[in-house]
Amino acid sequence: MERFKKLQPPTFSKLNFEAMQSERWISTLEKAFDVLECMDAQKLICARYQLQNEAEARWKATERNLEAAHPNPTREQFKEVFFKNYFPESFRNKKEAEFSALVQGSKIVLDYQQQFEDLFHFTPEHMKGEASKIKKF
């Protein structure tokens, strides 16, 4: 935990007006986990530690259900539940439609890539494979 805290990872307290805040929070934590070569159990402890205020309260209400369904939850199961908490289904459906309609158009490649990566999280499961990702990009 001390090594993790030295990296000064961001905390997450509530969803603000930037819809992708929670996605970026998870991505930033995962970079720290990669640097520290954390095991799944350590990742969950660290991620929970970074939840504060409204997010921590919301997680405590959700955590029991996750642990009842999965006695030893994985990082992926944590992320799934976390994203369901912060991305309502109507929002996910809207972003999925945006991803399906996404084209580069007059954007530079880096801008298109950023938007592609932001929206990729919302793709249907059958499109999450590497081959589908490459084809869409």
JOVENCOR-V119157 format. One line per field, one symbol per residue. phi: phi as a letter, one per 30 degrees, with the letter a starting at -180 (. if undefined). psi: psi as a letter, one per 20 degrees, with the letter a starting at -180 (. if undefined). Layout:
phi=???
psi=???
//
This chain:
phi=.ddddddhddcbcadcddddedddddddddddddddhddedddddddddddbhedddddedceedddddbebdceddedededddcbeedddddddddddcdbdhcddeddddddedddeecddedcdddddddddd
psi=hghghhilqqrohrpbiohjghghggggghgghggilqrghhggggghhiprcghgghghhhgggghhhnhmqrghhggggghhhinqhhgggghghgghipqgcjqqghgggggghghhhjqqhijiqhghgggh.
//
